[in-house]
Amino acid sequence: MGTLVAVINRKGENATQTAVAMLMIMNHGNAEAFGIASPQAMRTEKSPDALQDLDIDSQIIVGYLFSRTLNRDRPQPIQVDNAALVFEGRLFPPVAEMSDAEVVETRLPQPREKTVKALIKDAEGDFALAIAEPERLITGRDRFGSRPLYYGENAQFAALASERKALWRIGIENPVSFPPGHIAAVNANGFMFKPAGEPSRVRPPPLDMQAASDRLLALLQASVTARVTGVEEIAVAFSGGLDSTVIALLAKQAGIQVHLIHVSLRNRPETNHAKQTAQQLKLLIDIDEYTAEDIEQTLPHVLWAIEEANPIKTSIGIPIYWAAEKAAEMKLKVMLAGQGADELFGGYKRYVDTYLRFGIKRATQMMQADIGQLHETNLERDVKICASCGIELRLPFLTHAIAELAASMPIELKIQQKPNTLRKLVLRLVAEKIGLPKQVTSRPKKAIQYTTGTEKALRKLAKTKQLTVREYLQKVFESTCRR
Protein backbone atom coordinates (compact mmCIF):
# COMPACT_ATOMS: atom_id res chain seq x y z
CA MET A 1 0.00 0.00 0.00
CA GLY A 2 1.22 3.49 -0.72
CA THR A 3 0.89 6.61 -2.82
CA LEU A 4 2.36 7.45 -6.18
CA VAL A 5 3.53 10.59 -7.97
CA ALA A 6 4.55 11.19 -11.56
CA VAL A 7 5.77 14.52 -12.91
CA ILE A 8 7.17 16.08 -16.07
CA ASN A 9 8.99 19.39 -15.93
CA ARG A 10 7.71 21.08 -19.08
CA LYS A 11 10.75 23.36 -19.26
CA GLY A 12 13.16 20.44 -19.47
CA GLU A 13 14.59 21.00 -15.97
CA ASN A 14 15.27 18.34 -13.34
CA ALA A 15 12.00 17.20 -11.71
CA THR A 16 13.55 15.09 -8.94
CA GLN A 17 13.09 17.47 -6.02
CA THR A 18 9.62 18.34 -7.25
CA ALA A 19 8.65 14.67 -6.96
CA VAL A 20 10.31 14.44 -3.53
CA ALA A 21 8.28 17.41 -2.28
CA MET A 22 5.10 15.79 -3.59
CA LEU A 23 5.88 12.54 -1.78
CA MET A 24 6.72 14.22 1.50
CA ILE A 25 3.42 16.07 1.78
CA MET A 26 1.56 12.75 1.44
CA ASN A 27 3.49 11.08 4.27
CA HIS A 28 0.94 10.16 6.94
CA GLY A 29 3.63 8.85 9.26
CA ASN A 30 3.32 5.15 8.39
CA ALA A 31 5.66 5.05 5.37
CA GLU A 32 8.52 2.55 5.40
CA ALA A 33 10.31 3.60 2.21
CA PHE A 34 10.48 6.52 -0.19
CA GLY A 35 11.35 5.78 -3.81
CA ILE A 36 12.24 8.03 -6.75
CA ALA A 37 13.11 6.99 -10.29
CA SER A 38 13.78 8.32 -13.76
CA PRO A 39 13.76 6.06 -16.83
CA GLN A 40 17.50 5.45 -16.26
CA ALA A 41 18.06 5.56 -12.48
CA MET A 42 16.35 4.75 -9.19
CA ARG A 43 16.82 5.32 -5.46
CA THR A 44 14.84 3.98 -2.49
CA GLU A 45 15.46 5.28 1.02
CA LYS A 46 13.95 4.70 4.45
CA SER A 47 13.83 8.42 5.22
CA PRO A 48 12.62 11.29 3.04
CA ASP A 49 15.60 13.33 4.24
CA ALA A 50 17.87 10.93 2.39
CA LEU A 51 16.22 11.92 -0.88
CA GLN A 52 17.21 15.57 -0.58
CA ASP A 53 20.61 15.08 -2.20
CA LEU A 54 19.71 12.66 -4.97
CA ASP A 55 21.95 12.71 -8.01
CA ILE A 56 19.13 11.65 -10.37
CA ASP A 57 18.71 14.24 -13.11
CA SER A 58 15.65 13.91 -15.35
CA GLN A 59 12.70 16.00 -16.43
CA ILE A 60 10.47 12.90 -16.05
CA ILE A 61 10.25 11.34 -12.58
CA VAL A 62 7.99 8.84 -10.81
CA GLY A 63 7.91 8.25 -7.08
CA TYR A 64 6.33 5.97 -4.52
CA LEU A 65 5.70 6.21 -0.80
CA PHE A 66 5.63 2.62 0.49
CA SER A 67 3.88 1.09 3.49
CA ARG A 68 3.84 -2.69 3.76
CA THR A 69 0.48 -4.44 4.07
CA LEU A 70 1.44 -7.99 3.07
CA ASN A 71 4.77 -9.79 3.37
CA ARG A 72 5.02 -10.03 -0.41
CA ASP A 73 4.78 -6.25 -0.87
CA ARG A 74 7.98 -4.57 -2.08
CA PRO A 75 9.18 -0.96 -2.18
CA GLN A 76 8.93 0.83 -5.50
CA PRO A 77 9.64 2.16 -8.15
CA ILE A 78 10.76 -0.77 -10.31
CA GLN A 79 13.19 -0.35 -13.20
CA VAL A 80 11.80 -1.85 -16.41
CA ASP A 81 14.12 -1.76 -19.47
CA ASN A 82 14.86 1.97 -19.81
CA ALA A 83 11.71 2.87 -17.89
CA ALA A 84 10.44 3.04 -14.31
CA LEU A 85 7.13 1.70 -12.96
CA VAL A 86 5.04 2.69 -9.95
CA PHE A 87 1.92 0.62 -9.26
CA GLU A 88 -0.47 1.42 -6.43
CA GLY A 89 -3.12 -1.18 -5.69
CA ARG A 90 -3.98 -4.85 -5.99
CA LEU A 91 -4.64 -7.49 -8.60
CA PHE A 92 -7.07 -10.29 -7.74
CA PRO A 93 -6.59 -13.14 -7.17
CA PRO A 94 -3.06 -12.52 -5.87
CA VAL A 95 0.02 -14.27 -7.21
CA ALA A 96 1.90 -16.08 -4.44
CA GLU A 97 5.33 -14.73 -3.51
CA MET A 98 5.12 -11.82 -5.97
CA SER A 99 4.14 -8.25 -5.26
CA ASP A 100 1.42 -6.81 -7.47
CA ALA A 101 3.93 -4.38 -8.97
CA GLU A 102 6.21 -7.30 -9.87
CA VAL A 103 3.28 -9.05 -11.55
CA VAL A 104 2.67 -5.95 -13.65
CA GLU A 105 6.38 -5.74 -14.44
CA THR A 106 6.24 -9.19 -16.05
CA ARG A 107 3.47 -7.94 -18.38
CA LEU A 108 5.36 -4.90 -19.67
CA PRO A 109 7.15 -5.78 -22.88
CA GLN A 110 7.10 -3.14 -25.61
CA PRO A 111 4.78 -1.53 -26.58
CA ARG A 112 3.93 -0.63 -22.99
CA GLU A 113 0.90 1.49 -23.82
CA LYS A 114 -0.82 -1.54 -25.35
CA THR A 115 0.04 -3.67 -22.32
CA VAL A 116 -1.32 -1.10 -19.85
CA LYS A 117 -4.50 -0.81 -21.89
CA ALA A 118 -4.98 -4.60 -21.77
CA LEU A 119 -4.32 -4.62 -18.00
CA ILE A 120 -7.02 -2.03 -17.36
CA LYS A 121 -9.41 -3.66 -19.80
CA ASP A 122 -9.24 -7.24 -18.54
CA ALA A 123 -7.39 -7.56 -15.21
CA GLU A 124 -9.44 -7.74 -12.01
CA GLY A 125 -8.10 -5.30 -9.48
CA ASP A 126 -8.02 -1.93 -7.77
CA PHE A 127 -5.08 0.12 -9.04
CA ALA A 128 -3.46 3.19 -10.52
CA LEU A 129 -0.06 3.15 -12.23
CA ALA A 130 2.49 5.30 -13.98
CA ILE A 131 5.47 4.41 -16.17
CA ALA A 132 8.28 6.88 -16.85
CA GLU A 133 9.80 6.55 -20.32
CA PRO A 134 12.53 8.78 -21.77
CA GLU A 135 10.06 11.09 -23.56
CA ARG A 136 6.74 10.57 -21.77
CA LEU A 137 4.68 9.05 -18.99
CA ILE A 138 2.15 6.25 -19.50
CA THR A 139 -0.53 6.31 -16.81
CA GLY A 140 -3.77 4.48 -16.08
CA ARG A 141 -6.49 3.66 -13.58
CA ASP A 142 -8.77 0.67 -13.04
CA ARG A 143 -12.33 0.68 -14.40
CA PHE A 144 -14.04 1.62 -11.13
CA GLY A 145 -11.45 4.13 -9.96
CA SER A 146 -10.93 2.11 -6.79
CA ARG A 147 -7.55 3.74 -6.14
CA PRO A 148 -7.37 7.54 -6.05
CA LEU A 149 -5.50 9.29 -8.85
CA TYR A 150 -5.52 13.00 -9.74
CA TYR A 151 -3.87 14.95 -12.52
CA GLY A 152 -3.25 18.52 -13.58
CA GLU A 153 -0.84 20.91 -15.21
CA ASN A 154 0.45 24.45 -15.02
CA ALA A 155 3.11 26.40 -16.90
CA GLN A 156 5.93 24.34 -15.40
CA PHE A 157 4.58 20.86 -14.67
CA ALA A 158 2.30 18.11 -15.93
CA ALA A 159 1.79 15.79 -12.98
CA LEU A 160 -0.25 13.04 -11.31
CA ALA A 161 -0.58 11.91 -7.71
CA SER A 162 -2.64 9.75 -5.38
CA GLU A 163 -3.70 12.83 -3.42
CA ARG A 164 -4.64 16.35 -4.48
CA LYS A 165 -2.38 17.95 -1.89
CA ALA A 166 0.70 16.71 -3.74
CA LEU A 167 -0.42 18.65 -6.81
CA TRP A 168 -1.35 21.70 -4.76
CA ARG A 169 2.17 21.55 -3.38
CA ILE A 170 3.66 22.27 -6.83
CA GLY A 171 1.20 24.99 -7.78
CA ILE A 172 -1.46 22.95 -9.61
CA GLU A 173 -4.51 24.51 -7.99
CA ASN A 174 -7.37 22.54 -9.53
CA PRO A 175 -6.45 18.84 -9.85
CA VAL A 176 -8.97 16.64 -11.64
CA SER A 177 -9.85 13.02 -10.90
CA PHE A 178 -8.23 10.76 -13.50
CA PRO A 179 -11.01 9.05 -15.50
CA PRO A 180 -11.43 5.40 -14.49
CA GLY A 181 -10.90 2.81 -17.20
CA HIS A 182 -8.58 5.09 -19.16
CA ILE A 183 -4.93 5.39 -20.02
CA ALA A 184 -3.09 8.63 -20.70
CA ALA A 185 0.13 9.38 -22.50
CA VAL A 186 1.70 12.47 -20.94
CA ASN A 187 4.49 14.62 -22.33
CA ALA A 188 5.56 18.24 -22.07
CA ASN A 189 2.53 19.22 -24.17
CA GLY A 190 0.05 17.70 -21.71
CA PHE A 191 -2.30 14.73 -21.40
CA MET A 192 -3.77 12.53 -24.12
CA PHE A 193 -6.48 10.17 -22.82
CA LYS A 194 -7.83 6.97 -24.36
CA PRO A 195 -10.45 4.55 -22.99
CA ALA A 196 -9.09 1.09 -22.30
CA GLY A 197 -12.32 -0.52 -23.51
CA GLU A 198 -14.75 -3.06 -22.13
CA PRO A 199 -13.51 -6.41 -20.75
CA SER A 200 -13.25 -9.30 -23.20
CA ARG A 201 -16.16 -11.22 -21.69
CA VAL A 202 -19.58 -12.33 -22.86
CA ARG A 203 -22.26 -10.59 -20.83
CA PRO A 204 -24.72 -12.99 -19.21
CA PRO A 205 -28.24 -13.11 -20.65
CA PRO A 206 -31.10 -11.73 -18.52
CA LEU A 207 -31.82 -14.05 -15.60
CA ASP A 208 -34.77 -14.65 -13.33
CA MET A 209 -34.51 -13.92 -9.61
CA GLN A 210 -33.38 -17.40 -8.54
CA ALA A 211 -30.74 -17.75 -11.24
CA ALA A 212 -29.51 -14.18 -10.74
CA SER A 213 -29.17 -14.63 -6.98
CA ASP A 214 -27.30 -17.92 -7.44
CA ARG A 215 -24.90 -16.26 -9.88
CA LEU A 216 -24.42 -13.23 -7.64
CA LEU A 217 -23.70 -15.43 -4.65
CA ALA A 218 -21.04 -17.38 -6.55
CA LEU A 219 -19.39 -14.18 -7.76
CA LEU A 220 -19.43 -12.61 -4.30
CA GLN A 221 -17.92 -15.73 -2.75
CA ALA A 222 -15.12 -15.66 -5.32
CA SER A 223 -14.55 -11.93 -4.84
CA VAL A 224 -14.38 -12.10 -1.05
CA THR A 225 -12.08 -15.13 -1.18
CA ALA A 226 -9.73 -13.34 -3.59
CA ARG A 227 -9.65 -10.27 -1.36
CA VAL A 228 -8.82 -12.13 1.85
CA THR A 229 -6.27 -14.54 0.38
CA GLY A 230 -2.88 -14.02 2.03
CA VAL A 231 -4.34 -12.10 4.99
CA GLU A 232 -4.59 -13.81 8.37
CA GLU A 233 -7.08 -11.44 9.99
CA ILE A 234 -9.37 -8.86 8.49
CA ALA A 235 -11.62 -6.04 9.64
CA VAL A 236 -15.12 -5.42 8.31
CA ALA A 237 -16.68 -1.97 8.61
CA PHE A 238 -19.92 -3.23 10.11
CA SER A 239 -23.22 -1.39 10.34
CA GLY A 240 -25.32 -4.51 10.74
CA GLY A 241 -27.03 -3.65 7.46
CA LEU A 242 -27.40 -5.86 4.43
CA ASP A 243 -24.17 -5.10 2.54
CA SER A 244 -21.68 -5.29 5.41
CA THR A 245 -23.35 -8.37 6.92
CA VAL A 246 -23.23 -10.31 3.66
CA ILE A 247 -19.54 -9.43 3.27
CA ALA A 248 -18.77 -10.35 6.89
CA LEU A 249 -20.39 -13.78 6.68
CA LEU A 250 -18.76 -14.60 3.34
CA ALA A 251 -15.37 -13.63 4.79
CA LYS A 252 -16.00 -15.94 7.73
CA GLN A 253 -16.98 -18.75 5.35
CA ALA A 254 -13.72 -18.16 3.46
CA GLY A 255 -11.93 -19.35 6.60
CA ILE A 256 -10.40 -16.10 7.81
CA GLN A 257 -10.48 -14.46 11.23
CA VAL A 258 -13.04 -11.65 10.96
CA HIS A 259 -13.23 -8.65 13.29
CA LEU A 260 -16.38 -6.56 12.98
CA ILE A 261 -15.93 -2.88 13.76
CA HIS A 262 -19.02 -0.85 14.57
CA VAL A 263 -18.73 2.88 15.28
CA SER A 264 -21.39 5.42 16.18
CA LEU A 265 -22.25 8.30 18.41
CA ARG A 266 -23.58 7.21 21.77
CA ASN A 267 -27.03 5.74 22.32
CA ARG A 268 -27.92 5.04 18.69
CA PRO A 269 -30.51 2.25 18.17
CA GLU A 270 -28.50 0.72 15.30
CA THR A 271 -25.73 -0.20 17.74
CA ASN A 272 -27.90 -2.77 19.49
CA HIS A 273 -28.94 -4.17 16.13
CA ALA A 274 -25.29 -4.53 15.05
CA LYS A 275 -24.42 -6.25 18.33
CA GLN A 276 -27.32 -8.72 18.04
CA THR A 277 -26.45 -9.48 14.41
CA ALA A 278 -22.81 -10.13 15.29
CA GLN A 279 -23.91 -12.55 18.01
CA GLN A 280 -26.07 -14.45 15.53
CA LEU A 281 -23.14 -14.63 13.10
CA LYS A 282 -20.88 -15.75 15.97
CA LEU A 283 -18.33 -13.11 15.02
CA LEU A 284 -16.19 -10.87 17.19
CA ILE A 285 -17.40 -7.28 17.24
CA ASP A 286 -15.71 -4.15 18.54
CA ILE A 287 -18.27 -1.44 19.34
CA ASP A 288 -16.97 2.08 19.82
CA GLU A 289 -19.23 4.99 20.70
CA TYR A 290 -18.22 8.63 20.33
CA THR A 291 -19.31 12.12 21.35
CA ALA A 292 -19.70 15.48 19.64
CA GLU A 293 -16.34 16.43 21.13
CA ASP A 294 -14.79 13.45 19.34
CA ILE A 295 -16.21 14.76 16.06
CA GLU A 296 -14.53 18.12 16.57
CA GLN A 297 -11.19 16.41 17.25
CA THR A 298 -11.59 14.04 14.30
CA LEU A 299 -12.62 16.67 11.79
CA PRO A 300 -9.17 18.00 10.82
CA HIS A 301 -7.93 14.45 10.16
CA VAL A 302 -10.92 13.64 7.95
CA LEU A 303 -10.68 16.87 5.96
CA TRP A 304 -6.94 16.37 5.49
CA ALA A 305 -7.69 12.93 4.07
CA ILE A 306 -10.66 13.73 1.83
CA GLU A 307 -9.20 17.07 0.68
CA GLU A 308 -12.49 18.94 0.35
CA ALA A 309 -14.98 20.68 2.64
CA ASN A 310 -18.03 18.75 1.49
CA PRO A 311 -20.70 18.35 4.22
CA ILE A 312 -22.08 15.02 2.98
CA LYS A 313 -18.68 13.46 2.37
CA THR A 314 -17.49 14.67 5.76
CA SER A 315 -20.46 13.30 7.70
CA ILE A 316 -19.93 9.93 5.99
CA GLY A 317 -16.16 10.12 6.30
CA ILE A 318 -16.09 10.61 10.06
CA PRO A 319 -17.39 7.10 10.96
CA ILE A 320 -15.19 5.59 8.24
CA TYR A 321 -12.21 7.29 9.87
CA TRP A 322 -13.21 5.96 13.29
CA ALA A 323 -13.51 2.42 11.90
CA ALA A 324 -10.13 2.62 10.16
CA GLU A 325 -8.51 4.13 13.24
CA LYS A 326 -9.87 1.28 15.36
CA ALA A 327 -8.67 -1.32 12.85
CA ALA A 328 -5.19 0.20 13.03
CA GLU A 329 -5.28 0.10 16.85
CA MET A 330 -6.11 -3.60 16.57
CA LYS A 331 -2.98 -4.08 14.40
CA LEU A 332 -5.08 -5.07 11.40
CA LYS A 333 -4.01 -4.06 7.90
CA VAL A 334 -7.01 -4.71 5.63
CA MET A 335 -10.66 -3.74 5.97
CA LEU A 336 -13.59 -4.93 3.83
CA ALA A 337 -16.65 -2.79 3.17
CA GLY A 338 -19.79 -2.89 1.06
CA GLN A 339 -19.37 0.16 -1.16
CA GLY A 340 -20.85 -0.22 -4.62
CA ALA A 341 -23.78 -2.46 -3.68
CA ASP A 342 -26.29 0.39 -3.62
CA GLU A 343 -25.35 1.66 -7.08
CA LEU A 344 -25.22 -1.80 -8.64
CA PHE A 345 -28.39 -3.23 -7.12
CA GLY A 346 -30.69 -0.27 -6.58
CA GLY A 347 -30.15 0.63 -2.94
CA TYR A 348 -31.12 4.30 -2.99
CA LYS A 349 -34.65 5.61 -2.59
CA ARG A 350 -34.15 8.03 -5.47
CA TYR A 351 -34.04 5.07 -7.86
CA VAL A 352 -37.53 4.03 -6.79
CA ASP A 353 -38.79 7.62 -6.98
CA THR A 354 -37.42 7.96 -10.51
CA TYR A 355 -38.83 4.57 -11.51
CA LEU A 356 -42.29 5.58 -10.28
CA ARG A 357 -42.22 8.98 -11.95
CA PHE A 358 -40.31 8.42 -15.18
CA GLY A 359 -40.10 4.65 -15.76
CA ILE A 360 -37.48 1.95 -16.19
CA LYS A 361 -35.24 3.70 -18.69
CA ARG A 362 -34.65 6.80 -16.57
CA ALA A 363 -34.10 4.80 -13.38
CA THR A 364 -31.62 2.52 -15.14
CA GLN A 365 -29.76 5.52 -16.55
CA MET A 366 -29.53 7.02 -13.06
CA MET A 367 -27.97 3.83 -11.66
CA GLN A 368 -25.48 3.67 -14.54
CA ALA A 369 -24.54 7.32 -14.03
CA ASP A 370 -24.00 6.73 -10.31
CA ILE A 371 -21.70 3.78 -11.04
CA GLY A 372 -19.73 5.99 -13.41
CA GLN A 373 -19.32 8.64 -10.70
CA LEU A 374 -18.70 6.22 -7.83
CA HIS A 375 -14.99 7.03 -7.72
CA GLU A 376 -15.68 10.70 -7.00
CA THR A 377 -18.75 10.33 -4.79
CA ASN A 378 -17.50 7.54 -2.54
CA LEU A 379 -14.35 5.60 -3.35
CA GLU A 380 -11.71 8.31 -3.29
CA ARG A 381 -13.01 9.59 0.03
CA ASP A 382 -13.10 6.18 1.70
CA VAL A 383 -9.81 4.81 0.36
CA LYS A 384 -7.90 7.98 1.29
CA ILE A 385 -9.39 8.04 4.80
CA CYS A 386 -8.42 4.43 5.40
CA ALA A 387 -4.95 4.92 3.93
CA SER A 388 -4.35 7.86 6.27
CA CYS A 389 -4.76 5.38 9.12
CA GLY A 390 -2.55 2.74 7.49
CA ILE A 391 -5.52 0.57 6.47
CA GLU A 392 -6.05 -0.90 3.01
CA LEU A 393 -9.72 -0.81 2.03
CA ARG A 394 -11.00 -3.62 -0.21
CA LEU A 395 -14.44 -3.62 -1.82
CA PRO A 396 -15.76 -7.07 -2.85
CA PHE A 397 -18.83 -5.77 -4.71
CA LEU A 398 -16.68 -3.93 -7.25
CA THR A 399 -15.60 -6.56 -9.76
CA HIS A 400 -16.02 -6.66 -13.53
CA ALA A 401 -18.16 -9.79 -13.37
CA ILE A 402 -20.49 -8.48 -10.65
CA ALA A 403 -20.94 -5.19 -12.51
CA GLU A 404 -21.73 -7.04 -15.73
CA LEU A 405 -24.23 -9.27 -13.94
CA ALA A 406 -25.91 -6.23 -12.38
CA ALA A 407 -26.10 -4.51 -15.78
CA SER A 408 -27.78 -7.57 -17.30
CA MET A 409 -30.48 -7.81 -14.62
CA PRO A 410 -34.03 -6.57 -15.22
CA ILE A 411 -34.69 -3.67 -12.89
CA GLU A 412 -37.44 -5.67 -11.20
CA LEU A 413 -34.76 -7.86 -9.60
CA LYS A 414 -33.44 -4.78 -7.81
CA ILE A 415 -36.44 -2.61 -6.97
CA GLN A 416 -40.22 -2.75 -7.29
CA GLN A 417 -42.41 -0.11 -8.90
CA LYS A 418 -44.20 0.89 -5.72
CA PRO A 419 -43.56 3.37 -2.91
CA ASN A 420 -41.70 2.25 0.21
CA THR A 421 -40.51 -0.96 -1.40
CA LEU A 422 -37.49 -2.76 -0.06
CA ARG A 423 -34.54 -2.28 -2.40
CA LYS A 424 -31.61 -4.48 -3.54
CA LEU A 425 -34.05 -7.38 -3.81
CA VAL A 426 -31.63 -9.82 -5.45
CA LEU A 427 -29.00 -9.16 -2.78
CA ARG A 428 -31.61 -9.77 -0.07
CA LEU A 429 -32.26 -13.19 -1.59
CA VAL A 430 -28.52 -13.88 -1.56
CA ALA A 431 -28.53 -12.99 2.14
CA GLU A 432 -31.35 -15.45 2.76
CA LYS A 433 -29.50 -18.19 0.90
CA ILE A 434 -26.39 -17.86 3.07
CA GLY A 435 -28.49 -18.02 6.21
CA LEU A 436 -28.69 -14.42 7.40
CA PRO A 437 -31.54 -13.70 9.83
CA LYS A 438 -34.69 -11.88 8.76
CA GLN A 439 -33.69 -8.88 10.88
CA VAL A 440 -30.97 -8.32 8.26
CA THR A 441 -32.63 -9.50 5.05
CA SER A 442 -35.76 -7.39 5.58
CA ARG A 443 -34.15 -4.34 7.18
CA PRO A 444 -34.57 -1.10 5.19
CA LYS A 445 -31.43 0.74 4.12
CA LYS A 446 -30.39 3.71 6.24
CA ALA A 447 -27.54 6.04 5.34
CA ILE A 448 -24.46 5.91 7.56
CA GLN A 449 -24.45 9.63 8.32
CA TYR A 450 -27.92 9.28 9.84
CA THR A 451 -27.55 5.93 11.60
CA THR A 452 -24.34 7.02 13.32
CA GLY A 453 -25.68 10.50 14.11
CA THR A 454 -22.74 12.35 12.55
CA GLU A 455 -24.82 14.50 10.18
CA LYS A 456 -26.95 15.91 12.97
CA ALA A 457 -23.98 16.35 15.29
CA LEU A 458 -22.07 18.30 12.63
CA ARG A 459 -25.02 20.67 12.22
CA LYS A 460 -25.15 21.26 15.96
CA LEU A 461 -21.40 21.78 16.13
CA ALA A 462 -21.47 24.34 13.32
CA LYS A 463 -24.37 26.13 14.97
CA THR A 464 -22.34 26.62 18.16
CA LYS A 465 -19.80 28.46 15.97
CA GLN A 466 -22.62 30.54 14.45
CA LEU A 467 -21.79 29.09 11.03
CA THR A 468 -23.47 26.84 8.51
CA VAL A 469 -21.99 23.35 8.20
CA ARG A 470 -20.34 24.27 4.89
CA GLU A 471 -18.87 27.47 6.34
CA TYR A 472 -17.55 25.64 9.38
CA LEU A 473 -15.98 22.86 7.33
CA GLN A 474 -14.41 25.35 4.94
CA LYS A 475 -12.85 27.19 7.85
CA VAL A 476 -11.32 24.00 9.28
CA PHE A 477 -10.31 22.87 5.79
CA GLU A 478 -8.44 26.08 5.01
CA SER A 479 -6.52 25.95 8.27
CA THR A 480 -5.77 22.23 7.93
CA CYS A 481 -5.26 21.45 4.25
CA ARG A 482 -4.41 24.66 2.42
CA ARG A 483 -1.95 26.17 4.82
ABEGO torsion letter per residue (X at the ends): XBBBBBBBBAAGBBAAAAAAAAAAAABAGABABBBBBBAABBBBBABAAAAAABABBBABBBBBBBBBABAABBBOBBBBGGBBBBBBEBBOBBBBGBBAAAAAAAABBOBAAAAAAAAAAABBEBBBBBBBBAABBBBBBBAAGABBBBBEBBAABBBBBABAAAAAAAGBABBBBBBBGBBBBBBAAEBBBBBAEBBBBBBBBBBBAAAAAAAAAAAAAAAAAAAABGBABBBBBBAGBAAAAAAAAAAAAAGBBBBBBBBBBBGBAAAAAAAAAAAAAGBBBBBBBBBAAAAAAAAAAAAAAAGBBBAAAAAAAAAAAAAAAAAAAAGBABBBBABGAAAAAGABAAAAAAAAAAEAAAAAAAAAAAAAAAAAAAAAAAAAAAAAAGBBBBBAABBAAAAAAAAABBAAAABBBBBGBBBGAAAAAAAAAAGBBAAAAABBBBBAAAAAGAAAAAAAAAAAAGBBAAAAAAAAAAAAAAX
